[in-house]
Amino acid sequence: MLLYLIFWKVIQEINIINQKHGGMIYMKLIGLSGSLIGEKTPKLVSEVLNQAKHMNPNIEIELIDLRNYRVEFVDGRPLTSYNSDTQMIVRKILEADCFVIGTPIYQASITGVLKNLFDHLPTNVFESKIVGIVTTGGSNKHFLVGENQLKPILSFFKSIIPSNNVFAHSSCFDKDSNLIDEDIINRVRRLAKEILFFQERIND
């Protein structure tokens, strides 16, 4: 009951903020899918983006699906020496207000492609920015990888991490990789609300 009252209070404050700004919240939310194969992770990230957009149509959302880009391996060169995809993604990240970052869990770890992208970023890239976490995996034993591996990395980058992060087991998706588990869908909604609420308070 206490958690419900807290959650309801958060929603009321979001509505007050919307009214104060005439319903306009100028914010860009980027979803980053750190996988080179499969559909589940990008669809889970997209679900957070779409829920956030539904809650506030005035925000801008964008999915960066690393399957669609050639991010070069970090080898010590200046950023301007890397290819256009690498430079573009880093620039988009630097310009965004808040994020949801997703990764499948392979061998009890985040993906190498996501870690490589992190190595391109300056250490203050997420300072004063909300960064939500979503992870997918074929074993329920992997549900703590986001907490134990990804969260410390994001903390190093000075991000502010929501409490409502999401792990979705493979069984939460249908054969077309669409999210079908109602509990996970509700968790996604809570994560989207938390990202919007706290980032708006920071920007205000």
N, C-alpha and C positions, 0 to 999 in steps of 0.2 A: 504493500500500500504506500509506504514511504517513497519507494522508487517511482511509483506511478505519479505521486504528487509532485516530485521533483521534475519528472519528465513533462508533466502538464504545465508547470511553471515555466520551463524552458520554452515551450511552444507559445505561451502567452507573451513572453518577452520578445520572441521573434516577431510576433504580430505587432507589438508596440513599436519595434524598430522599423518595420515596414511602413507603418503609418507615419512615423516621424519623418521618414525620407520620401514620403509620397509614394510608397510602394517600389521605389527604385533603389536597388542595391547594386552598385557597380563593382563587380567582382568577376574574376576569371578562375574557374575551377578546372584543373587539368587532371585527367585520369591517365595513369601510366601503366600499361600492361607489359610486364617484364618477362615475356615468353616468346620463344621463336616457333613453337608448335602448339597445336590444340586451340580450342575455341572457348573453353570454360573460363579461363582467367580474363580474357578481354570482355567476355559477356558479363562477368561479375562486376568488373570495373565499370562497364557501360551502364549497368543497372544502378550503381550509385550515382553516376552522372545524371541519368534520366530522372531519378527520384529527386535529386537536388533541383533540376530544371523545372520539374513539376511543382515543387514547393515555391520556387521563386523564378518565374519566367524571365526576369530581368538579368539574371546572371548569364555569363558566357561559359559554355562548357566545350571541352575538346578532349578527344581520346587520342593518346599517342600509343599506338600499337607497334611494338618493336619488331613485329614480323614484317612490317612494311618499310623498314628503314635499314640502312647499312651503317650501323654505328661502329666505327673503327676501334680496335683495341688500343688502350692507353699505352704509350711507349715513351712518355716524357716530353714529347713535342709541345709547343704552344698550341692552344686550341685552334688558332687560325691556320695551322698546318694540316688539320684533319679535313675530311671530306665534307661536302655541304650538308649531308644528313646529320652528321655528328654536330656540326656547328648550329644547325637550325634547332635541333632538339634541346641542346643546352640553352640556347637563347630563349626558347619558349618557356623552359622551366624557370629561368631567371626572371621572366616577365610576369609569371602567373602569381595569383594571390594565395591559392590554396590547392590542395592535391588529394587524390586518392591513388595509392600505389598498390598494384597487385602483382603477385608472383605465384606460380605453381611451386610446390615443394618437391624437389628432386633429391634423392639420397639424403633426406633430412636437412636440406639446405635451400636457401634462395637460389635463383638461377644465376649462372655466370654472366649472362648478358645484362642482367640488372646491376650486378655488382660492378661490371665494367663501366656502365653508364655513370654510376655513382662516382667512380674514380675520375671522371671528367669534370666533376662539379666542384666549385669552390666550397670551402668549409662552412661558410655562412649562408649557403644558398636557401635554406629553409628557415632562416631566422625570423621569428615572429609570424610564422605561417603554420596553418593547421595542415597536418599530413595524416590522412586516414590510411589504414592498412586493410587490405583484403588478401586472403591466401586461399589456394585450392590444393587439394591433395587426395590421393587414393587411399590413404590410411588415416584413421582418426588419431593415431599417435603423432601426426604432424601438426596438430592444431596449435602447439606452443612454439613452433618455429618462428612465426611472425613476432611473437613476444620476445623470444630469446635471441633472435638473430637480427631481424629487420628493425625492430624498435631501437636497439642500441645504436645501429648505424644512423638512423634518422635523428636520434638524440644528439649524436656527434655533430650532425649538420644543423643543430640548434632548432629543430622543428618542435612544434607543440602537437602532441599525439593524442587523439581522442580516446575515450574509454570504450567506445562501442565498435571496436574493430571486429572483422568478420572472417571466420574460417568456414569454407564450404567443402564438404566431402563430395566425391564424385557422384555419390548416390543422390545428391541434391539437385542434379541436372537430369533432363530427359535425354533421349538419344540424339537430339539436335543441339545439345549443350545449352538449352534454355533452363533458367533457374525455376524450379518447381516447388521447392521446399518452403512452406509458409513461414516457418520459424526463421529461416535464413533471409527471406524477403523482408520480414519485419525488422531484422537486425540491420539489413541494408538501409531501410528507411531511417532507423535511428541514427545510423552513422552519417547519412546525408544531412539530417537535421542538425546534428552536432557540429559537423564541419561548417555549415552555413552560419549557425548561431555564433560560434566562437570567433570565426574569422571576421564576421561583421562587427563584433564587439572590439576586436583588435583594430580594425580599420576606422572605427567610428572616432 
